[in-house]
Amino acid sequence: MATGMVSGANPKPNDSPKDAAVQGLGSLIMDCDIKELYYGTFKAVRDTAIPIKKNAITAFIGPSGCGKSTVLRCLNRMNDLVRGFRLVGQIRYRGRDLYDPEIDPVAVRRYIGMVFQQPNPFSTSIFNNVAFGLRINQYKGNKAAKVEQALQRAALWDEVKDKLNANGLSLSGGQQQRLCIARAVATDPEVLLMDEPASALDPIATRRIEELMLELKERYTIAIVTHNLQQATRVSDKVAFMYVDTSGGGRTGHLVEFGNTKEVFGNPKEEATKAYVRGEFS
């Protein structure tokens, strides 16, 4: 646990996984255990436990409305910004519950960054886009060096190094998304959350983002939401398949199956998973 997230907290790695279902995952950096998640009286998600392994890519898949993005946004407390949000359960990062009252949710996002579905650069220079988090966090070091490092890690430096003063909105869609990734990694987070980061991009830009994710996992832990099953098979190490329970008259998402990507796609255990990976519904 980063000490900046809570006053007086000492970094302490998570204990060994207690549940046999997560054995073999190696080093866990996050452990998501959602019993129930509400927006007001609406139960959006139930019974979803997803361990996140360090330096791996975990993909959340499932039909629309099953709660994939809702669960992803719990991992850095983005759902706190939604009126009526309430979580029953725990999201543990390095052994500490992120929903502990002592935890600063803004500081959480310093260590667990996020990239959204639509590229959302600011209407300012490329340099200022990347340096935004550094300024917010009052970084005292060499900002120019950190900006260059972040753009290098986002595989964008060679394309923009001679036009850092150009507006970020002048870039192509794929470049804008990589700019947002650079902005996210500039503050040196440990975890990157990606909510369908390539869904608004053309196939060439999508492929570049996928290649970049594989490069980034050497430094970061990544959790991604995707509707593209081929993308999940190409980039992820672990897969969490979620589905929608309509038995009570509502629509509540829940975890159906979690495991190694090759196993979930090649030999799924649950009937709903089998039907989904065969393309019988989407």
KOLPA-111095 format. One record per residue (C-alpha): chain; x negated, y, z negated; residue in three letters. Coordinates in nm, 4 decimals, padded with zeros to 6 digits. Each point is the difference from the previous one (the first is absolute). Layout:
<sites>
SITE  marmi         X         Y         Z  finu
SITE      A         X         Y         Z   Ala
...
</sites>
This chain:
<sites>
SITE  marmi         X         Y         Z  finu
SITE      A   00.0000   00.0000   00.0000   Met
SITE      A  -00.1408   00.3323   00.0981   Ala
SITE      A  -00.0465   00.2133  -00.3066   Thr
SITE      A   00.1496   00.3037   00.1716   Gly
SITE      A   00.3434  -00.1616   00.0049   Met
SITE      A   00.0499  -00.0051  -00.3753   Val
SITE      A  -00.1669   00.1784  -00.2862   Ser
SITE      A  -00.2270  -00.2242  -00.2032   Gly
SITE      A   00.0551  -00.3099   00.2118   Ala
SITE      A  -00.2889  -00.2367   00.0592   Asn
SITE      A  -00.0345  -00.1879   00.3271   Pro
SITE      A   00.0947  -00.3603  -00.0621   Lys
SITE      A   00.0328  -00.2675   00.2662   Pro
SITE      A   00.3158  -00.2056   00.0187   Asn
SITE      A   00.0151  -00.3307  -00.1807   Asp
SITE      A   00.0076  -00.3260   00.1934   Ser
SITE      A   00.3305  -00.0520   00.1828   Pro
SITE      A   00.2475  -00.1745  -00.2276   Lys
SITE      A   00.2287  -00.1336   00.2701   Asp
SITE      A  -00.1163  -00.3061   00.1910   Ala
SITE      A   00.1517   00.1509   00.3146   Ala
SITE      A  -00.2751   00.2619   00.0146   Val
SITE      A  -00.2927  -00.2255  -00.0812   Gln
SITE      A  -00.2706   00.0008   00.2644   Gly
SITE      A   00.0491   00.3680   00.0783   Leu
SITE      A  -00.3381   00.0856  -00.1459   Gly
SITE      A  -00.0377   00.3518  -00.1318   Ser
SITE      A   00.3379   00.1676  -00.0445   Leu
SITE      A  -00.0014   00.3786   00.0023   Ile
SITE      A   00.3765   00.0458  -00.0289   Met
SITE      A   00.2854  -00.2151  -00.1239   Asp
SITE      A   00.3503   00.1050   00.0985   Cys
SITE      A   00.2770  -00.1536  -00.2120   Asp
SITE      A   00.3379   00.1598   00.0692   Ile
SITE      A   00.2904  -00.1489  -00.1937   Lys
SITE      A   00.2498   00.2613   00.1170   Glu
SITE      A  -00.0274   00.3303   00.1821   Leu
SITE      A   00.2845   00.2509   00.0141   Tyr
SITE      A   00.0916   00.3231   00.1722   Tyr
SITE      A   00.2754   00.1205  -00.2308   Gly
SITE      A   00.2358  -00.2968  -00.0333   Thr
SITE      A  -00.1166  -00.1596   00.3259   Phe
SITE      A  -00.2250  -00.3014  -00.0558   Lys
SITE      A  -00.2448   00.0243   00.2891   Ala
SITE      A  -00.2447  -00.2790  -00.0921   Val
SITE      A  -00.0108  -00.2942  -00.2396   Arg
SITE      A  -00.2350  -00.2884  -00.0861   Asp
SITE      A  -00.3040   00.1076   00.1988   Thr
SITE      A  -00.3476  -00.0929  -00.1235   Ala
SITE      A  -00.2863   00.0699   00.2399   Ile
SITE      A  -00.3671  -00.0239  -00.1032   Pro
SITE      A  -00.2384   00.2228   00.1953   Ile
SITE      A  -00.3481  -00.1381   00.0562   Lys
SITE      A  -00.3030   00.2280   00.0091   Lys
SITE      A  -00.1463   00.0700   00.3469   Asn
SITE      A   00.2795  -00.1833   00.1780   Ala
SITE      A   00.2996   00.1057   00.2077   Ile
SITE      A   00.3408  -00.0956  -00.1374   Thr
SITE      A   00.2898   00.0396   00.2439   Ala
SITE      A   00.3618   00.0506  -00.1076   Phe
SITE      A   00.2358  -00.1372   00.2648   Ile
SITE      A   00.3739  -00.0536   00.0241   Gly
SITE      A   00.3156   00.1394   00.1628   Pro
SITE      A   00.1053   00.3626  -00.0279   Ser
SITE      A   00.1453   00.0897  -00.3373   Gly
SITE      A  -00.1763  -00.2721  -00.1979   Cys
SITE      A  -00.1995   00.2463  -00.2112   Gly
SITE      A  -00.3473  -00.0316   00.1507   Lys
SITE      A  -00.0734   00.3719   00.0017   Ser
SITE      A   00.1687   00.0451  -00.3374   Thr
SITE      A  -00.2355  -00.2549  -00.1558   Val
SITE      A  -00.3027   00.1491   00.1759   Leu
SITE      A   00.0822   00.3459  -00.1348   Arg
SITE      A   00.0197  -00.1389  -00.3519   Cys
SITE      A  -00.3699  -00.0801   00.0197   Leu
SITE      A  -00.0987   00.3662  -00.0270   Asn
SITE      A   00.3189   00.1335  -00.1595   Arg
SITE      A   00.1283   00.1802   00.3083   Met
SITE      A   00.3500  -00.1149  -00.0958   Asn
SITE      A  -00.0218   00.2275  -00.3039   Asp
SITE      A   00.0896   00.2791   00.2412   Leu
SITE      A   00.3372  -00.1606   00.0834   Val
SITE      A   00.2952   00.1042  -00.2165   Arg
SITE      A   00.1362  -00.2843  -00.2134   Gly
SITE      A  -00.2982  -00.2311   00.0420   Phe
SITE      A  -00.0444  -00.2518  -00.2810   Arg
SITE      A  -00.2322  -00.2997  -00.0221   Leu
SITE      A   00.0325  -00.3029  -00.2235   Val
SITE      A  -00.3304  -00.1845   00.0074   Gly
SITE      A  -00.3661   00.0894   00.0318   Gln
SITE      A  -00.2437   00.1126   00.2654   Ile
SITE      A  -00.3450  -00.0757  -00.1358   Arg
SITE      A  -00.3162   00.1542   00.1419   Tyr
SITE      A  -00.3229  -00.1305  -00.1507   Arg
SITE      A   00.1941  -00.1353  -00.2945   Gly
SITE      A   00.1932   00.3181  -00.0857   Arg
SITE      A   00.3707   00.0537   00.0662   Asp
SITE      A   00.0305   00.2995   00.2341   Leu
SITE      A   00.3414   00.0748  -00.1493   Tyr
SITE      A  -00.1395   00.0413  -00.3491   Asp
SITE      A   00.1202   00.3407  -00.1277   Pro
SITE      A  -00.3629   00.1089  -00.0494   Glu
SITE      A  -00.0827  -00.0415   00.3680   Ile
SITE      A  -00.0053   00.3116   00.2183   Asp
SITE      A   00.1835  -00.0930   00.3248   Pro
SITE      A  -00.1818   00.2715   00.1952   Val
SITE      A  -00.3362  -00.1437  -00.1047   Ala
SITE      A   00.1187  -00.3478   00.1027   Val
SITE      A   00.0191   00.1223   00.3596   Arg
SITE      A  -00.3631   00.1093  -00.0201   Arg
SITE      A  -00.1019  -00.3648  -00.0371   Tyr
SITE      A   00.2808  -00.1599   00.2009   Ile
SITE      A   00.0389   00.1924   00.3250   Gly
SITE      A   00.2787  -00.0213   00.2571   Met
SITE      A   00.0393   00.0273   00.3765   Val
SITE      A   00.3540   00.0421   00.1310   Phe
SITE      A   00.1876  -00.1278   00.3029   Gln
SITE      A  -00.0070   00.3275   00.1914   Gln
SITE      A  -00.3343   00.1802   00.0248   Pro
SITE      A   00.0349   00.3064  -00.2218   Asn
SITE      A  -00.3059   00.2236   00.0367   Pro
SITE      A   00.0274   00.3518  -00.1363   Phe
SITE      A   00.0176   00.2955   00.2369   Ser
SITE      A  -00.3548   00.1007  -00.0754   Thr
SITE      A  -00.3471  -00.0933   00.1203   Ser
SITE      A  -00.1233  -00.3568   00.0219   Ile
SITE      A  -00.2583   00.0857  -00.2650   Phe
SITE      A   00.2583   00.1436  -00.2389   Asn
SITE      A   00.2265  -00.2998   00.0504   Asn
SITE      A  -00.2707  -00.2362  -00.1200   Val
SITE      A  -00.1225   00.2325  -00.2739   Ala
SITE      A   00.3486   00.0547  -00.1431   Phe
SITE      A  -00.0260  -00.2701  -00.2687   Gly
SITE      A  -00.3514   00.1106  -00.0896   Leu
SITE      A   00.1258   00.3502  -00.0739   Arg
SITE      A   00.2992  -00.1251  -00.1957   Ile
SITE      A  -00.2307  -00.2162  -00.2127   Asn
SITE      A  -00.2488   00.2886  -00.0381   Gln
SITE      A  -00.2855  -00.1923   00.1586   Tyr
SITE      A  -00.3261   00.1790  -00.0788   Lys
SITE      A  -00.2319  -00.1748   00.2432   Gly
SITE      A  -00.0769   00.0488   00.3696   Asn
SITE      A   00.3447   00.0166   00.1633   Lys
SITE      A  -00.1417  -00.0025   00.3529   Ala
SITE      A  -00.1826  -00.3257  -00.0680   Ala
SITE      A   00.3106  -00.1590  -00.1526   Lys
SITE      A   00.2131   00.1087   00.2963   Val
SITE      A  -00.2502  -00.1494   00.2436   Glu
SITE      A  -00.0146  -00.3219  -00.2026   Gln
SITE      A   00.3799  -00.0303  -00.0035   Ala
SITE      A   00.0265   00.0638   00.3740   Leu
SITE      A  -00.2718  -00.2590   00.0613   Gln
SITE      A   00.1903  -00.2548  -00.2077   Arg
SITE      A   00.3181   00.0781   00.1925   Ala
SITE      A  -00.1870  -00.0510   00.3305   Ala
SITE      A   00.0818   00.3567   00.1066   Leu
SITE      A  -00.3249   00.1921  -00.0516   Trp
SITE      A  -00.1412  -00.0471   00.3502   Asp
SITE      A   00.3245   00.1279   00.1524   Glu
SITE      A   00.0362   00.3143  -00.2119   Val
SITE      A  -00.3470   00.0957  -00.1269   Lys
SITE      A  -00.0239   00.2877   00.2492   Asp
SITE      A   00.3478   00.1387  -00.0749   Lys
SITE      A   00.0440  -00.0180  -00.3761   Leu
SITE      A   00.1632   00.3445   00.0050   Asn
SITE      A   00.2700  -00.1120   00.2453   Ala
SITE      A   00.3490  -00.0495  -00.1361   Asn
SITE      A   00.0689  -00.3563  -00.1097   Gly
SITE      A   00.3295   00.0112   00.1898   Leu
SITE      A  -00.1929   00.0368   00.3278   Ser
SITE      A  -00.1184  -00.3613  -00.0220   Leu
SITE      A   00.1749  -00.2957   00.1636   Ser
SITE      A   00.2359  -00.2130  -00.2073   Gly
SITE      A  -00.2573  -00.2704  -00.0609   Gly
SITE      A  -00.2647   00.2570  -00.0909   Gln
SITE      A   00.2428   00.1729  -00.2354   Gln
SITE      A   00.0614  -00.3277  -00.1833   Gln
SITE      A  -00.3737  -00.0584  -00.0329   Arg
SITE      A  -00.0309   00.3576  -00.1276   Leu
SITE      A   00.2575  -00.0852  -00.2677   Cys
SITE      A  -00.2026  -00.3097  -00.0875   Ile
SITE      A  -00.3118   00.2181  -00.0289   Ala
SITE      A   00.1914   00.2359  -00.2291   Arg
SITE      A   00.1057  -00.2978  -00.2125   Ala
SITE      A  -00.3508  -00.1468  -00.0348   Val
SITE      A  -00.1784   00.3334  -00.0568   Ala
SITE      A   00.0736  -00.0152  -00.3734   Thr
SITE      A  -00.1500  -00.3513  -00.0230   Asp
SITE      A   00.3124  -00.1939  -00.0996   Pro
SITE      A  -00.0273  -00.3668  -00.0832   Glu
SITE      A   00.3294  -00.1034   00.1585   Val
SITE      A   00.1641   00.1134   00.3250   Leu
SITE      A   00.3740  -00.0405   00.0556   Leu
SITE      A   00.1174   00.0099   00.3621   Met
SITE      A   00.3700   00.0238   00.0811   Asp
SITE      A   00.0329  -00.1178   00.3626   Glu
SITE      A  -00.3027   00.2099   00.1013   Pro
SITE      A   00.0112  -00.0989   00.3677   Ala
SITE      A   00.3749  -00.0209   00.0679   Ser
SITE      A   00.0107   00.3446   00.1665   Ala
SITE      A  -00.3117  -00.0591   00.2118   Leu
SITE      A  -00.0632  -00.1408   00.3478   Asp
SITE      A  -00.1584  -00.3473   00.0362   Pro
SITE      A  -00.3542   00.1310   00.0489   Ile
SITE      A   00.0177   00.2257  -00.3062   Ala
SITE      A   00.1653  -00.2822  -00.1960   Thr
SITE      A  -00.2879  -00.2336   00.0805   Arg
SITE      A  -00.2506   00.2628  -00.1165   Arg
SITE      A   00.1832   00.0408  -00.3310   Ile
SITE      A  -00.0012  -00.3777  -00.0467   Glu
SITE      A  -00.3739  -00.0176   00.0696   Glu
SITE      A  -00.0506   00.2837  -00.2445   Leu
SITE      A   00.1940  -00.1809  -00.2732   Met
SITE      A  -00.2292  -00.3010   00.0365   Leu
SITE      A  -00.3007   00.2307  -00.0355   Glu
SITE      A   00.1484   00.1871  -00.2965   Leu
SITE      A   00.0702  -00.3116  -00.2062   Lys
SITE      A  -00.3741  -00.0363  -00.0509   Glu
SITE      A   00.0233   00.3104  -00.2217   Arg
SITE      A   00.3652   00.0163  -00.1013   Tyr
SITE      A   00.2887  -00.2200  -00.1002   Thr
SITE      A   00.2905   00.0407   00.2427   Ile
SITE      A   00.3731  -00.0678  -00.0284   Ala
SITE      A   00.2016   00.0513   00.3164   Ile
SITE      A   00.3673  -00.0061   00.0960   Val
SITE      A   00.0603  -00.1186   00.3555   Thr
SITE      A   00.2915  -00.1155   00.2152   His
SITE      A  -00.2478  -00.1313   00.2555   Asn
SITE      A  -00.0563  -00.3666  -00.0791   Leu
SITE      A  -00.2843  -00.0256   00.2501   Gln
SITE      A  -00.1696   00.2883  -00.1762   Gln
SITE      A   00.0387  -00.1747  -00.3349   Ala
SITE      A  -00.1642  -00.3138   00.1389   Thr
SITE      A  -00.2851   00.2009   00.1531   Arg
SITE      A  -00.0997   00.2133  -00.2973   Val
SITE      A   00.1282  -00.1433  -00.3284   Ser
SITE      A  -00.1496  -00.2511  -00.2413   Asp
SITE      A   00.3146  -00.0366  -00.2137   Lys
SITE      A   00.3671   00.0365   00.0895   Val
SITE      A   00.3022   00.0775  -00.2157   Ala
SITE      A   00.3314  -00.0777   00.1745   Phe
SITE      A   00.3001   00.1849  -00.1392   Met
SITE      A   00.3677  -00.0529   00.0789   Tyr
SITE      A   00.3349   00.1580  -00.0893   Val
SITE      A   00.2465  -00.1436  -00.2512   Asp
SITE      A   00.3578   00.0997   00.0921   Thr
SITE      A   00.1754  -00.2504  -00.2265   Ser
SITE      A   00.1207   00.2657  -00.2446   Gly
SITE      A   00.1402   00.2260   00.2667   Gly
SITE      A  -00.3062   00.2241   00.0032   Gly
SITE      A  -00.3406  -00.0219   00.1658   Arg
SITE      A  -00.2818  -00.0881  -00.2386   Thr
SITE      A  -00.3440  -00.0859   00.1317   Gly
SITE      A  -00.2044  -00.2777  -00.1590   His
SITE      A  -00.3138  -00.2019   00.0596   Leu
SITE      A   00.0565  -00.3337   00.1719   Val
SITE      A  -00.3520  -00.1235   00.0661   Glu
SITE      A  -00.3579   00.1106  -00.0586   Phe
SITE      A  -00.3209  -00.1658   00.1139   Gly
SITE      A  -00.2903  -00.0104   00.2412   Asn
SITE      A   00.0947   00.1457   00.3363   Thr
SITE      A  -00.0858  -00.3142   00.1947   Lys
SITE      A   00.2057  -00.2151  -00.2353   Glu
SITE      A   00.3049   00.2274  -00.0074   Val
SITE      A   00.0114   00.0251   00.3790   Phe
SITE      A  -00.1197  -00.3511   00.0777   Gly
SITE      A   00.1769  -00.2018  -00.2692   Asn
SITE      A   00.2534   00.2100  -00.1922   Pro
SITE      A   00.1626  -00.1644  -00.3002   Lys
SITE      A   00.3334   00.1834  -00.0046   Glu
SITE      A   00.2722  -00.0314   00.2636   Glu
SITE      A   00.0511   00.3758   00.0193   Ala
SITE      A  -00.3708   00.0475   00.0669   Thr
SITE      A   00.0061  -00.2639   00.2726   Lys
SITE      A   00.2914   00.1715   00.1726   Ala
SITE      A  -00.1626   00.3434  -00.0228   Tyr
SITE      A  -00.3406  -00.0990   00.1363   Val
SITE      A   00.1763  -00.1875   00.2840   Arg
SITE      A   00.1708   00.3256   00.0934   Gly
SITE      A   00.3546  -00.1156  -00.0792   Glu
SITE      A   00.0709   00.3361  -00.1672   Phe
SITE      A  -00.1844   00.3274  -00.0519   Ser
</sites>
